[in-house]
Amino acid sequence: MKRLLLMSAVAASTLMAQGYKIPEQSLNSTALSGAYVSNASTADAAYYNPANMAFMSSDRHLELNAMYIHLNPIDFGGQVGGPTADVHTAQSASEDFLIPQVYLVAKPMGEDESVRLGLSINEPAGLSKRWPEGVQAMYAEEFTFKLIEVNPSLSYKVLDNLAVAAGVRFVYTNGVIKANTSAGDGLLQGAVDLEGSSWDIGYNLALSYKPLDIWGMALTYRSNVDLTVEGGAASGFPQMPSLVASVEVPLPAVITVATDVDITDSTNLEFVYERAFWSTYETLDIMIDTTPFGMPVTHMTSDKNWEDANTFRLGLTQGLGESLDLMVGVAYDETPVPDESLGFELPDSNAVVFSGGIRWAMSEEVDIGIAALYDIKEDRFVSYNDNENGIDGTFSGSSAFMLSAGLGYKF
């Protein structure tokens, strides 16, 4: 049962990581490395800053987006299991994903047209990590997690230069975990498969203020969402029945402070500071119904002690004529995972992000664009003396590439 418990613990932690968040959820955000909050002005404002919906033109705004993500393999060199273990190297599998996003902003409502409704549908976190062979496969042969968020929001224009917004976050989580425990002993030699899902609810708030026509400020908050994943676990043994498992972990609250300024009539610069409150993830609680083995429900609590993490973003938008915008961005992203809980399922580290893209207005109603982003993670060494998973070695070569294409329509 120890290995099954370990698989459940790893599964929950895989989902929760700065490195597995996907903050870039639209064409503009990808092009600007996520520095797209205060100046959010297309349909994706329904997600990034719904307060800005109050300042948009009175048309309906629709955006359809498709994002391709490629995760390069991660290299590991070192020991696993203690100072007397063999030194070896390993490489995780590369990963490829295609993620759709939909954003809609309705026409203004009310006698003074001060109220506006928006909707965003996207996948703000998840992805996957696989180690196909070696001792790493015992812990992370495959961990695939998908989050889909449906987020309706409502904005209200308080003044001509001040607006607020609020919304409800409906988050669906699905996870598949496969681990090769053939190197284990006793009852759980063989393969372990786990799968679970849940619907959970949170909220979001936003405020936008424009002191001057050329200067804007924004404050957004996305609440903590407790992901209450429930599902089944099967070992692959005919004599072992399926088990009922449940895990509750936090998708942490995030606060964003942003400001943008029009340097010229055609040039906009935005700075974004983001803080994710990972420190709420102090322990991991797991419940597994082991009554088929004549034992009571198993409850396991393990310390995580994650840390709050900061991200700093800078984006530049340059208009080229009346119909073409060029965007570039850069960001620095901190990891919340301390050395003590670093593992193969999540070999996360600090990252530097570079991006760029273009958006072309084909007509007054239709625009299209494309953007690319490259995320480079720092090499990370962890010592056996500091790591509770018995790892002494270096993770290197971790990086991600994103390509985003979007279509905007006003009607």
Beta strands, then each sheet from edge to edge (+ up, - down):
strand 1: 61-71
strand 2: 75-80
strand 3: 87-91
strand 4: 95-105
strand 5: 115-122
strand 6: 126-129
strand 7: 142-159
strand 8: 162-180
strand 9: 191-212
strand 10: 215-222
strand 11: 225-234
strand 12: 243-251
strand 13: 254-264
strand 14: 267-276
strand 15: 283-289
strand 16: 298-303
strand 17: 309-320
strand 18: 324-333
strand 19: 351-361
strand 20: 366-377
strand 21: 380-382
strand 22: 391-396
strand 23: 399-410
sheet 1: 6+ 7- 5+ 4- 1+ 23- 20+ 19- 18+ 17- 14+ 13- 10+ 9- 8+
sheet 2: 6+ 7- 5+ 4- 1+ 23- 20+ 19- 18+ 17- 14+ 13- 10+ 9- 11+ 12- 15+ 16-
sheet 3: 3+ 2- 22+ 21-
end
